[in-house]
């Protein structure tokens, strides 16, 4: 049976019956965008620069590793970054919610907890990103806000837009939801400040490479190089937008893996991890939900990204222009 990914990322006629719905979706998206541009809907500006890192397609493109890189880069250059996000999947009874490394991912979402752990930055989540940003400014001394996702959340005014593109799958069949993977028409990229391609970049894009890093044991905290897992049977799980990207990163390290893909934001249970005594590698995003019942053979694999100096310089130039 064909999955949506199969339909979206191949030129199959199975998408054709969905094209009328895609046309309606695109019309609604464009109308909503124009409502903000013409002032019919209000965009809220803040007194600090706002950087939005998002994408046009459903699923993972690598924006979260880029957000982590941005927080570290900005700190190195004297900024005090804070983070906001929707808190997708969080079941908190009220919003906004402060996120720390110890927050419960079932309340605030898995990606925010992973970001808080990876960056140590102040973070606030809410379905209303304007409310999250205002709460963050009221409770902290951040002087630049990074929105993880939210390219389509036009109520939050932004000073810099960074779109992350999957350098391999690009925009699939080029159709908007539900016939294709696009949240907005691809021409929306003409309006963003910077385009980052995770993988192969076009002429007007900045190339980003995401590499698998060391693995950390979820039970003991021990850190190991991935080289130490070579030559042994390994299970790998991923509940992210594009699991194959994670699996391929492990294979690139010379690991022999048996893969297990789960839906994005999967709510893991202990029996999801029962693959015997062999080492089990997972993403950091999955790890925040699995740590409480992880066995000694479970490891979280970190990521490290490579970006050009040109991209770093452009980010600083755009920020300084805001000042």
N, C-alpha and C positions, 0 to 999 in steps of 0.2 A: 504493500500500500504506500502511495506517495505521501510524504509529509509536506507541510507548508514550505520548509526549507528547500525541498526538492523542486517544488513548483516555483518558488521565488527565484532560485538561482540556476534555473535551466530554462531554455526556450521551449517550453512545452505548451501545447494548446489547452492543457488543463486549467491554465490561468484565464482563458478567454471568457468563460461564463461569469467571472468575477469583475470583469472590466467595467461594467456599468456602476457597480458599487464603488470601485476605485475612482471613477469620474466624480461621483457625488462626494466622496471623501475629500478629493483634491479641491473641489469647489468650496467645501466648508472650511478647509484649512486656509485657502487663499483669502476667503472672505474674512475670516477671523484675523488674519495677519493685517489686512487692510483696515480693519476696525481699530486696531491699535495704532497703525500709522496715521490714520486720520483723526485720532483723538476720540473716537466713539467709545473705546475702552481705554482705561487709564493704565499707563505705565508709570511705575513708582521708581523714582530716582533716589539713590542713597548718597550720603556725604563722603563715601569712600569709593574707590574704583571697584567695579565688579567685573570679574572674568568668568564667562560661561564656557565650559568645556562640554560639548555635546556631539551628537551625530544625527544623521538623517535616516539611518536604517534601524529597524528593530533588531535587537541582539547585540552581542559584544563586538566592539571595534578596537578596544584598547584604551578607552578614555580614562578609566580609573588609574592605570599605571601612569598616564600622563598627568593626572591631577596630583598624584604623589610626587612626581618629578617637579612639578611647578611649585609645590609648597616648599620643597627643599631648596630649589633654585632661588625663590624669592627671599627666603630666610637668609641665604648666603649673601644677598644684596641688600640687607637691612630692612626688609619689610616684615610685617607681622601678619601673616595670612591666616584667615579663618575659612571654614568650609560650611556650605549649606547643601542640602539635598532633600529630595522628596521623602526619603524613608520608605521606599517601596517595600511592601510586604509587612511593614510594622503594624502591630495591633495595639498601639498605645491608646488609652482612653481620651487623651487630650494632647493637643499640639500647641506650640512647638515643643520639641524634646531635645535636651542636651545629650550629646553622645560622647562617651568616653571609651577608653579601651576595655572597660569592664561592663559596658552596657549590655543589656539582654537583646540579642538580635531579633527575637520574636516580637519585641516591642518597637524597635526603631529601624529594623531592617538589617540585612547582613552586610551589604556594601558599606554603610556608614560606620559600623563597628570596625570593619577591616581598615577603612581609611583612618579612623581615630587611632588605631593601634600602629599603623604604618607611619603616620605623620606626627602624632602628638599635638596636632593643631586643635584649637577650639572648634567645635562643630555643633551645628544645630540643624534639626530636620523637621520638616512639616510639609504636608501636601501643598500648602501655600508658601512658596519660597520667599515671598516678600515678608511674611510674618516671621519666618525662620531667620532671615537676614536682619530684620530689625531687633529681634530678640538677641541675636549674636552681638550686635553692636551695643545693645544696652548692658550686656553682662560681661563684655570683654573689651580689650583695648586693641583689637585687630584694626589694621589700616588698609587692608585689601581683602576682598571676599572672592572666593572661588566657588562657583556653583557646579557641582558634579551633576552632569546632565542639565536639562532645562533649556536647551536651545529653542524649544517650542513654548516655553513658559514666559510669554511676552509681558506679563504683568511686572516682572522684575526687570527693571532697566539694567542695561549692561553697557560697559565701556569697551570691552574687548570680547569678541566671539571667536572661539577656536573650535573648528569642526574636525572630528577624527573620522577618517575613512578607512575601511578595510581594503588594504592594497591588493588583496588577492581576489576577493569576491565582488569588490566595488559596490555597485547598486543593483546587483542581480539582474532581473529582467527589465528594470527601469520603471516599474509601475508602483503606484502608491498602494497602500493597504486597501483592501485585503488581497488584491491580485498580485501584489509585489511587496517588497520589504520596506518601502520608503514611507517615512512619517510625513515628509514634505517633498514636493517636486525637487529634482536634483538641481534645478536652476537657483535654488535658495543658497547654494554655495557661493554664488557671485557676490553675496552681501556680507559674508563673514570676513573677519580680518585675517585669519590664518587657517590654512588647511593642512592637517597632518595626516599622512598616509601610513598606516601600520603595515609596513612591507614595502612593496614597489610604489614609488611616488611618480606622479605626472610632473610636468614641467613647472606648474604653478603651486606645487605642494612641497612640504617638508617631510623627508623620510624619517620614520621612526622604527627602530628595531627593538622588539621585546624579547629578552633572553631569560631563560629559566636560571635561577640563582641557587643558592644553597637551600637545603631542606632542614626544617626544624621539627624535632619530635614533639608532638602535641602533649605527651604525658610528662616528659622529662625536661624539655627545653634544649636538649642536645642539638648542636648544629653540625651538619655533615655536608661535604661537597657532594654533588650529584655523581661525580666520578666514582665515589665509593659504592654506588649501587650497581655499577656495571657488572655484567656477568652473572646476575642473579634474576630469578623470576620476580616481576613487580606487577602489582595491580595499580591502575591509575583511575581516579574518578574525577569528574568535573560536572558541576551544576551551574554552568555559565552560558552566556549567549552563544558562544562558538566553541564547544568543547574540543574540537579538532585542533584548534590553535594551541591549546595547552598540551595535548597529546603529542603534537608534532614538535613542540619545544623540547619535550622529554626525549623523543626519538633523536633529535638533533644532538643531544648529549650522549648518544650512543647507548641508550637504555632500551632493554627489551621489555615491553609492557603489554599487559592485557588491559584493554580499556573498558570503562563503564561510564557512559554518558547519562546524566540526569537532566531534567528540565531546569531552566534558569531559575534561581532562587528556590531550589528544591528544599523542602523541610525534612532534613535528614533524621533518620531514626537509627538506633544502634544496629539493627539487623541489616541496614543498608551497607554496612562495612564488614560484613562477615565473608571474607574471601580466603580464610585460612591464615597461616602464619607468615606468609610472604609479605614483604614491605608494601605498604599502601601509601601512594603519593596523591596529594590533592592540592587544589589551589588555596591560597590564603582566604579567599572569600568563602569557600566551603568549610575551611577550618574553624571559623568563628562559630559555626553551628554544630560542629562535631567534637569540639574539644572536651565537652563535659562527659562524653562517653567513649572517648578514644582509647584504644588499646596501645600497648607499647610499640606496635609495628606501624603506627600511623604517623605520617610526616606531612607537613605543609611546605610547599615549594614557593619560594619568593620569586619576584621578577626584578629585572634590572633593565632599564631602557637606555637606548642610545639615540641622541638627537644632535643635530649639527649646531655648531656655534652660531650659524646664521639665524637659526630659529631662536636661540637664547637672546641674541642681540635684538631681534625684532620684538620679542616680548618686552624687554626693558625699554625700548624706544617707544612703544605704544603706551606703556605705563607712565613714562616720564611726560609724554604728551598730555596725559590726563591731568598732571599736576600743573 
